[in-house]
Amino acid sequence: MTRTKKITTTTKTKPARKTVKHSRTPTATPRGLVKQFLKTRPVCKVTFTLPKEAAPEAETVCLMGEFNGWSPDATLMKRRKDGDFWVSLDLEKGRSYRFRYLIDGWKFENDWQADRYEANPYGGDDSVIEA
């Protein structure tokens, strides 16, 4: 009886590459607090966004907090085409900061996406961000 040896071969194939198409139209702008920790400097770049729903009729919004001495004039926010107000700041890493939004020079609003809230001496709460 003759015995035949079965030979099997395997061929390695590379998996098919996925093609990802990127849209040229920008996606929705992130809302709330967006933190970006920089490797080259000991700061956290924070983009603060107050959505239009929080201040639909606002003409001006200022960001006030411990990082600017609670000055109502130090950090004026910009209005986007969608009606949201925004500003970006570099904050020292490893610290927490109290802040609030001042709308049209008389109404305060907290950030809806703050890391936490702390009572202030005026009977309200301040937003707090951990940088």
Residue, then its C-alpha position, 0 to 999 in steps of 0.5 A: m500500500t502506498r502512502t501519500k503525504k498530504i501537503t498543505t500550504t498557507t498563504k498569508t494575506k494582509p487584511a483589507r485596509k479601511t478607507v475613511k473619508h473625512s468630511r470637509t464640513p466641520t462637525a458640531t462645535p463642542r459645548g461646555l468645557v473642553k480641556q487640552f493638556l499641553k505637553t510642552r508647557p505646564v498649562c491646560k488650554v480650556t475652551f469655555t462655551l456658554p450655549k445660546e440656550a443659556a443666554p438667548e438674548a445676550e449681547t455680551v458675555c464675560l468670563m469672570g473667575e479666580f484666573n482673572g481677579w473676577s474682573p468683568d472686563a478682563t475676558l470678553m467672550k466671542r459669539r459664534k454664528d450658531g449663537d454660542f459664546w466662547v473663549s479659550l484660556d491657558l490655565e495652570k495645571g493641577r489647580s482648580y478655579r472658580f468662575r461664572y459667566l456675566i451676561d449683559g453686565w448684570k446676570f450671572e450664569n454657571d457652566w452647565q458642564a462644570d466639574r463641580y459647584e461651590a457655594n459663594p459668600y453671596g448666596g449662590d454657587d460658583s462653577v469650578i474647573e479642575a485644570 
